[in-house]
Amino acid sequence: MNDKIAGFALTKKVTEYDRHYNLLAHFFIMRKYRRSGVGKQAATLVIQKHSGEWELYQLERNVPAQQFWTHVIGEL
């Protein structure tokens, strides 16, 4: 990859009662970089960088995001 910005990921460490987990609050890849493997590579790096449990959500109407995350999580 080159040094161009293709998107961003915002994460947060959450503690609720006795539970600690990472929250993927926002994940965005610019349209011109989608379906090129950049999103999968970025998501994998973010998740592997922060150990522990993860939570993430997609909008119900965002079917491409649901398919993307099903694929990425399935490979992790």
Sequence and secondary structure as in RCSB ss.txt:
>XXXX:A:sequence
MNDKIAGFALTKKVTEYDRHYNLLAHFFIMRKYRRSGVGKQAATLVIQKHSGEWELYQLERNVPAQQFWTHVIGE
L
>XXXX:A:secstr
  S   EEEEEEEEEETTEEEEEEEEEEE GGGTTTTHHHHHHHHHHHHS S EEE   TT HHHHHHHHHHHHH
 
